[in-house]
Amino acid sequence: MDVGVQFCKSLAIYLALTTDAAVGYQLTALDSYLPSYGIAYTTGMSFAFKIIGPIFLSMKEYEYFFKLARVYLICAFLLVPLIIGCTVPFKEGLALESGQNACEYAGSTECVPFFTNVYGPNVTGGRFTLFDTYNAFAFGSIVESIYILVRAIMLTMLEFRYIVRSTGVALIFYIVAIILVSLVQPFAKQAISYWIAIFVPQAVLIVLFLGRLCILFRRMVKGSDNLPAAATVDRGEDDTNAVVKENKATAIESTIEEGSKRGQSVDDMTSKGKDDEET
């Protein structure tokens, strides 16, 4: 899953760079500011859930696990209006600050076309400039933030087989998206198109994962037999059984050794060992 998502991102950036260096520069400018808006918060939430969630699963407290996941998901979706409010009204300032390295190209006649493709003539902006590309910045930040948390919940529940199948579906959607943004005019081979295509796999995975989580949570709360893989793992019981068996063997051996010194028969010694074990 992680390799597939990273491959989609790398491919989009590669295609952008082969199209025009200014297009690739706009993608890197947006990506450099991405962790500051939502992703840092959900990353911390995902770490906390991976620690607390398995505790409830091991205790078979499925209702508490469901409530914990619901609270975390609500918090993640509450970031949506915050991300929009912190980015959309300030897209001009974000574009100027994240792309300030492009200003170096304005000092050379040969490099002016690159600067113009990034900011427009005399930093006036325009269609498909960095100012325009920031209109899609909130979309990428929202999708990535929610995806990180939903991914953490799915991994905690050990739904690996479903994750693999969902990744295959997401890659199919990405192939369609990358073909469209590369060929269909007027958005073909533009930074804003590639930026949206980068997050198509995550968006598809969010939808598939949330649908799966709804089904699993309903089963867990109702006490169904068809539980997720994480809920069927019971290492504590296996360890306890191993300890009991070891103690049983030790008790019988010690009883036989003691009885042999007293001249008792093996049957009497074994019977006594079982009595000691029950005691």
N, C-alpha and C positions, 0 to 999 in steps of 0.2 A: 504493500500500500504506500509506504513512505517513498520507496524507490520510484513507483509509478507517478506519484504527485510531483516529486522533484524532477523527474524526466520531462514531464509536461511543461514545467516552468522553464527548464533549461532549453528545451526545444523552441519555445516561443521567443526567448531572448536571443537565441542564435538566429532565428529567422528574421527578427527585427534588426539585428546587426548586419546581416547580409543585405537587407533592404536599404538601410540608411543608418549611418552612425548616430545621427540625431534622434532617430526613432528608438534605437537601443539605449541612448543616453536618457531619454525620458522614462523608460521602464526602470532603469537603475535608480533614477532620482525618486520615483514613487516608492520603489522597494526599500530604499534607505530609510524612509520615514514610517514604514509599515509597522514595525514592532512597537512604536510609541503610542499607537492608537488601538487599544483593545487587546492586542495579541499578548502583551506582557501580563495583563491581568488574567486572561483565561489560561495562560501557561502556568501561572501560579496556582490557579484553581484546579487545573488538571493534575498537578503534582499532589495537591492535598487530597483529591478524590482517590487517586491511586493508593494512597496510604490508608485512608479511612474506609473506603468502600470494601476492600477485602476483609476487613475486620468484621463488618456486619454479615458478609457472606459466610465466613467461617463459623459465625455464631448462629447461622440460619435465621437471622433477623431480617428477612426479606422486605418486610414492610418498612423498616427503618432505612434500608438500602434504597428503596424506591423513593422515600421522602427526601433523602439526601440528594439523590440524582435530580429530583424535581426542583429542589431549591437551587442547585448549581446551574441547571438549565435556565431557570427563570432569571438568575443573575446574569447569565451570558446573553440572553435576549434583551435584558435591560440595557446592555451596552450599545445596542443598535441606535437608539435616539441620541445617546451621548456621542457616539462616533460621528453621526451625521451632523450634530450641532457643533462639533469641534473641527470639522473639516470643510464642509460645503461652504459656509459663510466666509471662510478664510483661505480659499483655494489660491487666490492671487499671492498672498503672503507665503503660503507653503511652496508655491511654484518658484518664487524668487529665492527663497531660502535654500530649498533642496537642490536647485539647479544653478547656484551661484558660481560653480566652477566653469560653467559655460561662458561666463562673462569674460574670461581670459581670451576667448576666441574673437571677441569683438575688437581687439587691438591689432589684429592683422587682417590685411585685405584678403588674403587667401582663405582665411578662416571665417570671414563674415557670413558666408552662406550657411555654415553650420550653426552659428549663433542665431541667424534668422529662422532656421528651421525649428529651433528650440523655443524661441521667445517671440518670433514674428518680427517684422520690420520695426526697428527702433523700440523694441519691447512693447509693442502695441497689442500683442496677442493675436488671436485669430483662430481659425479652424485648424485643428490637429496640432496646435502648439502645446507646450507644457501646461499652460493655463487651462486649455480645453481638456487635456488628458486628466487633470485632477478632478474633473467631474465624475470620473469612475473610481477615484481613489477610495471613497467610502464603501463602495461595493466590495472591493478586494479585502478591505480591513474587516468588514462585517463577516464575510464568508469565512475568512481564515480564522477569526476569533471563535466563531461558533464551532467550526470544524475541529479545532484543537480539543475542545472540551468533549464533544460528542465522540471523537476518536478515543479519548481517554476512558470514557465509560464503556465503550465497546471492548476495548482491550482488557479492562478490569473484569468483564464478564466472560472473557476467553472465547469470544465468538469469531475465531480465526477463519473458519471455513466460510462463514457468511461475509467476512471482510474481504476475502480473496475474490469471491464471486462479485461483490459490489464494486471492487476495484476494476474488474474486467468491464463491467457495465459503464463505469465512469470513464474509462479510457476510450470506449466507443464514442461516447458523447464528445470527448475532447477531440478526437480525430475529425468528427463532423464540424466542430467549432473552428478548429485551426484551418480547415479547408475553406470555410466560409470567410474567415477574416483575411485569408490570403488571396482570395479571388473575387469576392463580391464587392463591387463598387457601391458607394464612394468611400467605404470604410476599409477597403483592402490595403493591407500592409501599413496600417497606421498604429501608433503607439496605444491609443485608447482601445483599439480592437484587440491587439495582442494582450493587453492588460486584462481585459474581460475574459479572454480565452484561457489565460493562466489559471483562473479560479473556477472554471467550469467543472473540473473533476471534483474539487472540494464541495461545490454546491450540490452536485449529484449525490455524493457520498453522505452529505448531511440529510438529504431527503430519505435516502435508503436506510441510513442508520436510525433516524428518528422513528421511521415506520417499524423497524425491527424492535427498537426499544419499547415502543408502546405495546407490542405483542408480548415481549418478555416480561415487562413489568406487570401486565395483567395476569399472566400465568403465575408469577411469583406471589402476588398478593392473594390470589385465589387458592394457592397451594396446589397447583397442577403438578402432575408427574413429569410433564415435558418441560423441565427447567433448563436454563442455560448451563453451559459447561462448567462455569465457575461455581455454580450452586450445587453441583453433583460431586465436586472434589471434597473428600473428607480425609485429609491426611492425619488429623488428630486421632481419629478412631483407629486407623491402621497402626499408628505408633503405639497406641494404648494396647492393642491386641498383641503386638510384638513384645511389649514389656511383660504382659501377663503370661505369655507362653514361655518367655525366658525365666520368669519367676517360678512357674510351674515345674520346669525341668530342673531348676536349681533345688527346689524343695524336695523333689523325688530323689535326686542324686544324694543330697545330704542325709535323707532318711535311710536310704539303702546303705550308705557308708556307716552310719551310726548303728544300724541294725546288724550289719555283718560283724561288728565288733562284739555284739551281744549274742551272736549265734542264732539269730532269727532267720526264718525262711524268706525267700524273695517275695512271695505272695503277701506275707504279713508286712514286710517292709514297704511294699508298693501301696498296700491298703492304708498303712499309717501315713505315708507321704501324701496321699490324696486327702486324708483327713486334715493334715497340717495345712495343706493348700487351701481347703475350704475354710479353715479357721482363719 
